[in-house]
């Protein structure tokens, strides 16, 4: 096959818009020029890339495969441009960071502190759940991820940089929240819990903890975000388990309390993670080193679990 980058660019535009005319407008070409480029590409591959059904244009199986590879090539070219730009000025560049929702409370402080050191860098932050973080790592869609324990099934490089204590929370008016007594584990197993969705790191850690102690709990409600979980617990819908790092505003406002339960907190760790073999740009390397070295200094209360 003899493919050109221009042919792939034209193909990608047609695939994106499902239209030759819209692709032509985007690329500032005539529609016949776009059609010719796609025809040459199909001749080179030896398979049709598009099929028209009625008035709609669809990718063939070969077209779907080529779209995957063209996106990969485009990403590699973007990486190359970014690396070359960084070589000219290591303080510049675009850093893409994805963060677990439970880490957002301190990750934003880390990014703010890092941004003050590299004011010319462009930082992108995506706060999302564990499932999305794993997808982004698998598809190489982000430079760096801050999350709980990295999944073993992916080839990743993860460096722990700070403890992540999981605690039991309740509304101030909950019967177990009265007094300063230390609660035994069986005191909470009869209560209803508000938990994160299956697949979240917090949910998995709690399940491992219960299995180790031969216990079960009743889950009355599942939440797909940590903020929703805290609001549900504050409303009295049950107990919850979450990272101590997410609770500072609610504890100060008196909306939630942390219960003193035996064997808690469950101490996990936060990791800064990237794909194994990924060529980190200078700005990404600087961010990784900054997180490992300075996380506890940026927000000391976090590192101390306070």
N, C-alpha and C positions, 0 to 999 in steps of 0.2 A: 504494500500500500504506500502511496505517496500523498500524504495529507499535509496541508499547510495550516498554519495558525489562523490565517484569514478565513479559510474554509470552515474551520471549527468555530470561529467567532460568529460567522454568518449562520451556521447550523444552530448554534446555541440560541441566537436571537429568534430564529424561526420557531424552535422548540419552546422557548419561553412564552412567546406570544400566540403560538398556534396559528400564525398568520405570516404569509410572505410579505404582504404590504406593510404590516406594522413593523416587521423586522427591517424592511427597507427604510422606513421612516426613521427608525432608531439609529441605523448605521449610516444614514445620509447617502443611500444608494438607490438606484432605480430597482423596481421590482424584477425586471428581466435579469439584472445583474445578480440579484439574490438567487433567482431560480437557476441561473447558470452555475453559480458556485455550489449550490446543493446538488445539481445534476453531476458535476464533476466529482463531488465527494461520493455520491452513490456509485458512480462508475469505478472509482478507485477501490471502494470497499467491495463492490460486487453484489450489493443488496439494497433494496429500497429502504429509505429512512422514514418516509412519511406515507400516509395513505389518507385519502379524502373520502369521507362517508357523509353523503348529503352535502351540506355546506361547511362542514367542520373538518379541520385538519388534525390528524392524530399521528403519534409516533408509532412506527412499527416496533417489533421486538428488537431489531437491529438498531433502530433509532434510540430506543430506551437505553440500550447498552452504550451507544456512542455518547449519549448525553452524560452518563455517569463518568466516562473517561474524559470528556471535554471539560466537565466541572473540576475533575481532579487536576487536569493540566492547567486550567485557569488559576486554581488555587496555588499550584506550585509556582506559576509565573508571578502571582501576587506576592508569595513568600520571597521570591528572588528579588523583586523590586524593593521590598521592605528591607531585606538584608543589605542590599547595595546602598539604600538610603541611610541605613544605620551605620554602615562603614564610613560614610561621609561625616556623620554627626551622631555619635552614640547617645546623645541626650534626646534625640528625636525618634519618631516612629509611632506605630499604632499597636497598643497592647490590648488584647481581648482577654478579659477575665470573666469566668463564670463561677458563681458562688452559691452554695447551698443556702436555702432560705433561713435556716437556723444560724448561719454564720454571717448574715447580712449586717447584724447589729455592730459587729466589730470590723468586718471586712471593709465597710465604707470608710471607717476611720483609717484603716491601713492604706487604702487607695488615696485618701486625702493627704496623708502624710507623705506618701510616695510621690504624689503629684507636685507637692511643694519642692521636692528634690529635683524633679524632672518636669518643669513647667511647660516645656515645649512638646512633650509627648501627648498623644491623644489616647485616652483611656476609655475603653468600652466595658461596661459592667452588666452582666446578665444574672439576675437573682432568680433561681429556679429550683425545682425539686431534684431529688437524686436521680430519678429515671432520666430526666432531661440532661443532667450533667454527664451521665454515662453515655448517652447518645452523642453528645457533643464531643466527648473524648474519642468515642469509637469512630466518628466521622471526621475527626481532626478539624472541628469547627471553632476551636478556641485555643488560645495559647497556654493558659494556665487555669486550673480549677482549684478552688478551696472547698474541701468537703471532708466528711468523716472517712472512715477506713475505705481505701480504694478497692474496687472489685477485683478479685483474684483472677477472673477469667480474661481480663484485658492486659495487654503488655504495657504497663504504666510505670512511671517513676514517681513515687510518692515520698515526701519527706515530712515527718511529724514536726510540728513547730509549737504546739500548745495543747494543754489538757482541755477536754471538753466534758465538764461534769453534768450528767443528767440527773435532774431532781424531780421529786413529786410535788405538784402544785395543787392548790385548792383555792376556792373563794374564801374570803375572810370569815364568812358566816357559816362555813361548813363545820359540822360537829367535830371532826378530827382536827380542826384548826384552833380549837379552844385550848388554852393552856400551853405550857412549854415542855410537856412531857415527850419523851422519845417513844416513838411508836414501833411496835413489832411488825414484822412483815405481814403476819396474818391479819393485822388490823386494817390493811388496805385491800386485801383480796376479796372482801365482801362488798366493796364499793364498785360503782359503775365508773368506767374510765372513758375519757375522750382521748382518742389516739390519732396519730398521723396515719396516712394511708399505707397499705401493704406495699413494701418496696422502699419505704423511707429508711434512712439510716437509724433514726431514733426508734422506729418501730422494731427494726431487726435487733437492735441492741437490747431493747426491753424484752423481746421474745427469748433471746438467749439467756438473759438474766433469770427469767421465770423458769425456763427449762432447767437451768443449773440448780435452782432451789426447789424444783418439783412443785411449782405453784401455777395456778391459772387465775386470770382476772376476767371480769365481764366487760366487754367493750360495747358501750351504748351508742357511740357515735364515732365516725371517722372524719378527719379533716385533711384537706390537701394542702393546707398552708399552716405555718406556725402561728400567724396572727389570728387566724380563725380559731385555732385550737385554744389559744389563750383567752379569747373573747368568750368561747363556749364555757370554759372552766370558770371564768369570772362571773358568768351568768348563773352558775350553780348547776350546770348540766352534768357534772361529774368531776373526778380527779383527772389530772393530766401528768404526763411525763415529758419534759422538754429540757433543752440546754439552759443552764443557769445564765449563760451569756445573753439570752434573749429577754431576760426578765427585768432588767434595771428600771425601765419606765414604769412598769406595772407595780413593782415592789415599792418604788418611791411614792406612787400615787395611792397605795393602799388597796389596789384592785385585786391583787393576788398575794398569797403567802406560800412560802416553801415549807413543806412538812418535814419534820425531823424523823425520818424513817430509818430503821436499822438496815444496814448494808447499802444505804444511799449516801452520797451520790454514786451512780454508775459512772466511772471515769473512763471516757473514751479519749480520743485525740483528734485534733484537727490536722489535716494534711494539705500541703500544697503539691499539686499533681499535674503531670503532663504526660503525653504519649512517649513511650520509649522509642528512641530513634528520631524524635522530632528535633529538628535543628532550631534551637531557640535563638531568636534575635537578641542583640545586646540588651534591648530594653526589657525583654522577657527574662533574660538571665539576671538583670539587675533587680527586677521585681522579686524573683524567687529568692535571691540572696537577702533582700530587704525583709521579706516576710519571716524567713527563718531567724534572722538576727535581731529584728526589731519589734516583732509582734507584742512581746511583753512590755516593751517600753512605750509603745504607742498608746496602749490602754492597759495600764498595770492591773486595774481591777479585774480585767478579763483573765489575765494569766493567773491571777490568784483565786479565780473562781468567785469573785465578789460581785 
